[in-house]
Amino acid sequence: MAYVLAVVIGYLIGSVSFSFLWGKVFQGIDIRKHGSGNAGATNTLRVIGVVPAVTVLALDIGKGVLAVWVGWWLEPASLMLPILSGFAAIIGHNWPVFFAFRGGKGIATMIGVVATLCFWPGLAAGLVGIAAIFATRFVSLGSLLFATLLPISLWLFDRELELIVFSLALAALAFYRHRSNIVKLAQGKENKLSFRRSNG
């Protein structure tokens, strides 16, 4: 029963789309109909602005943190429950039940989950991703590097097998959600990070 609760609660937490809510409440728009069509912090930056994007980013990270703690609350000695609850939150962010299953790409929520479960390996992988974003201004590239390097970082830090398997699932999910970005990167058509609001 605890496993079911962890997955259900984690998924429902992840399904709260702060990007969509900010657009609707403060701008009167559906963020998914503007910019890249993605309900996440990067598209919020592109369409609405810096402050909303930073707020959405923080809240999306917070969803991941909260979901992991729900798993620990249900079973303090368990590792699998917080892993499952955190993964369910990422799934909820990507396919939110409250918003017709059209959400974001899950990286911010993934950051929250990873930072809570395995901070130092996550930080090591994350710093490379952040450096790539600063160097290239491609958020998608930095996100994919983070997802790719996380299993390696966990292995180098000699972390639990469950976390390594979990990180491999996260990497596969990240690549699936970024498949259109990968094509654009290969074609040289990917949008670069910009702090200027788009008109689209």
C-alpha positions in Angstrom: 0.0 0.0 0.0 2.8 2.4 0.8 4.3 1.9 -2.7 0.9 2.8 -4.3 0.6 5.9 -2.1 4.1 7.0 -2.9 3.5 6.8 -6.7 0.0 8.3 -6.6 1.0 11.2 -4.3 4.2 11.8 -6.2 2.4 11.9 -9.5 -0.3 14.3 -8.2 2.4 16.6 -6.8 4.2 16.6 -10.1 1.0 17.2 -12.0 0.7 20.8 -10.6 2.0 22.8 -13.6 3.2 26.1 -12.2 4.2 27.4 -15.7 0.6 26.8 -16.9 -0.9 28.4 -13.8 1.3 31.4 -13.9 0.4 32.0 -17.6 -3.3 31.6 -16.9 -3.5 33.6 -13.7 -1.1 36.5 -14.4 -1.1 36.7 -18.2 -4.3 35.1 -19.3 -2.6 32.8 -21.7 -2.0 29.1 -22.1 1.9 28.9 -22.1 1.6 25.7 -24.2 0.3 27.8 -27.1 3.3 30.1 -27.1 7.0 29.8 -27.7 8.1 26.2 -27.8 4.8 25.0 -26.5 6.5 23.5 -23.5 5.0 24.1 -20.0 8.3 24.7 -18.2 10.7 27.3 -16.9 12.7 27.8 -20.1 9.5 28.6 -22.2 8.2 30.7 -19.3 11.4 32.8 -19.6 11.0 33.0 -23.4 7.3 34.0 -23.3 6.7 35.8 -20.0 10.0 36.9 -18.5 12.8 36.4 -16.0 11.0 36.6 -12.6 8.2 34.2 -13.6 10.7 31.8 -15.0 12.8 31.8 -11.9 9.7 31.4 -9.8 8.5 28.5 -11.9 11.9 26.9 -11.8 12.1 27.1 -8.0 8.6 25.7 -7.6 9.2 22.8 -10.1 12.4 21.9 -8.3 10.4 22.1 -5.0 7.9 19.5 -6.4 10.7 17.0 -6.8 12.0 17.7 -3.2 8.5 17.3 -1.8 7.8 14.1 -3.6 11.0 12.5 -2.3 10.2 13.5 1.3 6.7 12.0 0.9 8.4 8.7 0.2 10.6 9.0 3.2 7.6 10.1 5.3 5.7 6.9 4.3 8.8 4.7 5.1 11.8 6.4 6.6 14.1 3.5 6.2 13.3 2.9 2.5 15.2 4.0 -0.5 12.8 2.7 -3.1 9.8 4.6 -1.9 11.4 8.1 -2.3 12.8 7.0 -5.6 9.4 5.9 -6.9 7.7 9.0 -5.5 10.3 11.2 -7.1 10.1 9.5 -10.4 6.3 9.7 -10.3 6.6 13.4 -9.8 8.7 13.8 -12.9 6.1 11.7 -14.8 3.4 14.0 -13.5 5.3 17.1 -14.5 5.6 15.7 -18.0 2.1 14.3 -18.3 0.0 16.2 -15.8 -3.5 14.7 -15.1 -4.8 18.2 -14.2 -3.8 19.7 -17.6 -4.8 17.2 -20.3 -1.5 15.4 -19.9 0.5 18.2 -21.6 3.3 19.4 -19.4 7.0 20.1 -19.5 10.1 18.0 -19.9 10.8 17.3 -16.3 14.4 18.6 -15.8 13.6 21.1 -13.1 11.6 18.5 -11.1 14.4 16.0 -11.8 16.9 18.4 -10.3 14.8 18.5 -7.1 14.5 14.8 -6.9 18.2 14.2 -7.6 19.4 16.9 -5.2 17.3 15.4 -2.4 18.3 11.7 -3.0 22.0 12.1 -4.0 23.2 15.7 -3.7 26.9 15.4 -4.4 26.7 13.1 -7.4 23.9 15.3 -8.7 25.9 18.4 -8.2 28.9 17.0 -10.0 26.8 16.1 -13.1 24.8 19.3 -12.8 27.8 21.6 -12.8 28.8 20.1 -16.2 25.3 20.7 -17.5 25.3 24.3 -16.2 28.7 25.0 -17.8 27.5 23.7 -21.1 24.5 26.0 -20.9 26.7 29.0 -20.2 29.1 28.0 -23.0 26.6 27.2 -25.7 23.3 28.8 -24.4 21.5 25.6 -25.3 19.4 24.6 -22.3 18.5 21.3 -23.9 22.2 20.3 -24.3 23.0 21.1 -20.7 19.9 19.1 -19.6 20.9 16.1 -21.6 24.5 16.3 -20.4 23.2 16.3 -16.8 21.0 13.3 -17.4 23.8 11.4 -19.2 26.5 12.1 -16.6 24.3 11.4 -13.6 24.6 7.6 -13.7 28.4 7.9 -14.2 28.6 10.3 -11.3 26.6 8.0 -9.1 28.9 5.1 -10.0 32.0 7.1 -9.3 30.6 8.1 -5.9 29.9 4.5 -5.2 26.2 5.0 -4.6 23.5 2.4 -4.3 22.6 0.2 -7.3 19.0 1.4 -7.0 20.0 5.0 -7.5 22.1 4.1 -10.5 19.3 2.1 -12.2 16.9 5.0 -11.3 19.3 7.5 -13.0 19.5 5.4 -16.1 15.6 5.6 -16.3 15.9 9.3 -15.8 18.4 9.6 -18.7 16.2 7.6 -21.0 13.2 9.7 -20.1 15.1 12.9 -20.6 16.3 11.8 -24.1 12.8 10.8 -25.0 11.3 14.2 -23.9 14.1 16.1 -25.7 14.0 14.1 -29.0 12.8 17.1 -31.0 15.6 19.2 -29.4 18.1 16.6 -30.4 17.0 16.8 -34.0 17.2 20.6 -33.9 20.7 20.5 -32.3 21.9 18.2 -35.0 20.4 20.5 -37.7 21.7 23.7 -36.0 18.2 25.0 -35.5 17.9 24.8 -31.7 16.8 28.0 -29.9 19.5 29.5 -27.7 18.7 30.7 -24.2 17.7 34.4 -24.2 16.5 36.8 -21.6 14.4 38.7 -24.2 10.8 37.9 -24.3 9.5 36.4 -27.5 6.4 37.7 -29.3 5.3 34.2 -30.3 
